[in-house]
């Protein structure tokens, strides 16, 4: 049997779990983040040259998980 203090703690913990679950559901996947990084890298051709930038963007894209 739980007392009021324990029940309050359990309720607060469940609220935190619900908040974290919602945040994880809305978070971009690792692959999405890697694609965004690669896309932004491709904008740096003025500083490093097209071949270098495209090679590095391809490397970053190669880090994606295949399962998704």
N, C-alpha and C positions, 0 to 999 in steps of 0.2 A: 504494500500500500504506500502510495506516495503522499508526501505532505504538500502544503500549498507552495512552499519555497521551491521544492523540487519540480512541481508542476509548472511554476512560473519559469524556471530555468529551462525546462523542456520546451515550453512554448516559445521562448526567445530563440533557442537553438533551432527549432523548426522554421521559424521566420527567417533566420540567417540562411539556412539551407535553401529555402525557397528563393531568396534574393540571389544567392550564388548560382543556383540552377538556371534562373532566368538570364543572368549575366553570361554564363557559359553558352547558353543556347543562342544568344544574340552576337557572341564574339565571332570575328572572322576566323576561318580555318587557317591553319599553317600554310596551306597551299595558296590561299587568297593573299596572305601577307607576302609570301615569296614572289608571287606574280606582281603585286603592287611595287615591290622593291625593284624587280627586273624592269618593269615599265618605267619607273622613275630613273633608273640607271641609264636607260636608252636616251634620255634627254641630255646626257653629259657628253655628247659627241664633240662639242665645241672645245672641250678641255682635254680629252684623251684620244680622240680619233675614233672613227666609226668601227674599225676592226676590233680595237681593244674593248670598247664599250659593248659591242655585240657579243664578244667572247665572254665577257664577265656576266652579262645578262643571261646568256645561255648556261653558264655555270650555276647561277642562282636558280634558274628554272630547273636545272638538274637535281636540285636539292629537294624538290617536291616529292611528297609521298605518292606512290603509284596507286594505292588502294582507293583514294578518293575519286 
